[in-house]
Amino acid sequence: MKKSRIAIIENHHIASGTIRADLMNALVNEGYDVYVLTELDKSFDPAINTNIHFVNVGVSVLNPVAALKYMYRLRKALKQIKPTLCITFTIRPAIYGNIVASLLKIPVISTITGTGPLFDSKSLSYRIARNLYKVVLKKTKRVFFPNYDDLNGFVERGYIKKEVAVRVPGSGINYEKFLPRPSSRTDNNFIFLFISRLVKDKGILEFAEAASMITKTNKQAEFHVIGPLWLNNKKSLTVTKEEVDKWVSEKWIVYHGEQKDIRKFMADADCVVMPSYREGMSNVLLEAASMARPLIATDVTGCRDIVENGKNGFLCRPKDGKDLAGCMQKMLRLTNEQRIEMGKYGREKMIREFDKKIVVQKYLQAIEEVINGK
């Protein structure tokens, strides 16, 4: 019997080997032939998963000419693959993927991993995205959301019908992979760890501001940052290399660049910080909580779902470096035993509410239903 082919449309191949790896493996184990249509750059390792076919269609962008070229490459790849079903992740693959798949009469399941300022921004790019969503998702068979705020926002604005919307707890967490582990450090310093792409809406400026305030009086507090510069973003959101170099030279932060495996860094951290302006569901917080690290995050969608204020961490106001610094000071004042209890509570919450098996099973069920015409 011929295998059903599934084409997954992603922004970048990294996600296929990290947060989407369990889903990919489950699809292969269920007998599906899996193709990932994405951007393959120099960091791509063909051995990442030999059971999955990777096709380089480049990156989806908002520039109209480049977007048309991207959709042409997408169409060409889909016509060759002839998939039974397409699955898209993130905003632009959802838009372009649905347009192309609809023209080819291929059913689609889309995942809106996060909306950012989609509903409120007055920028041209987000106004275009809002208008496109009203059209491109009309025939989408299922639309997955990591939180109810985004789900309800799409339904209330008429982008989708309520019956096609599915809420899952983000990408979920493989709590067997992200196990608590002992720190390798030998010093008594206190490490706050930030992990993300270095863009302003992830709260990196507030993290640096808080670090500049606390390091004036507390020489044992360290502020570590992991993540790539993201210079292909809009200039208004971009953090420059010069800014990062200044933070390092001022000894506000310790910068580790991009790292493939962040578990060692999380194990060495005393607290993981995510001061984002909005998340779909923060994978960094899920992973850190699973490793029993106490957390500090902003009181916004996709963060407060994970952090229970005072139980497994603290919530601060978004876009407020002083309030973030205040939460950091509260974390510093806790005893080691209190932070250990926070970590334990957080891991128990991950196992109870965010098990990746829950997410994978919901996708498998939706895929089977769509393929069988339900």
Secondary structure, 3 states (H helix, E strand, C coil): CCCCEEEEECCCCHHHHCCCHHHHHHHHHCCCEEEEEECCCCCCCHHHCCCCEEEECCCCCCCHHHHHHHHHHHHHHHHHHCCCEEEEECHHHHHHHHHHHHHCCCCEEEECCCCCCCCCCCCHHHHHHHHHHHHHCCCCCEEEECCHHHHHHHHHCCCCCHHHEEECCCCCECCCCCCCCCCCCCCCCEEEEEECCEEHHHCHHHHHHHHHHHCCCCCCEEEEEECCECCCCCHHHECCHHHHHHHHHCCCCEECCCCCCCHHHHHHCCEEEECCCCCCCCHHHHHHHHCCCCEEEECCCCCCCCCCECCCEEEECCCCHHHHHHHHHHHHHCCHHHHHHHHHHHHHHHHHHCEHHHHHHHHHHHHHHHHCCC
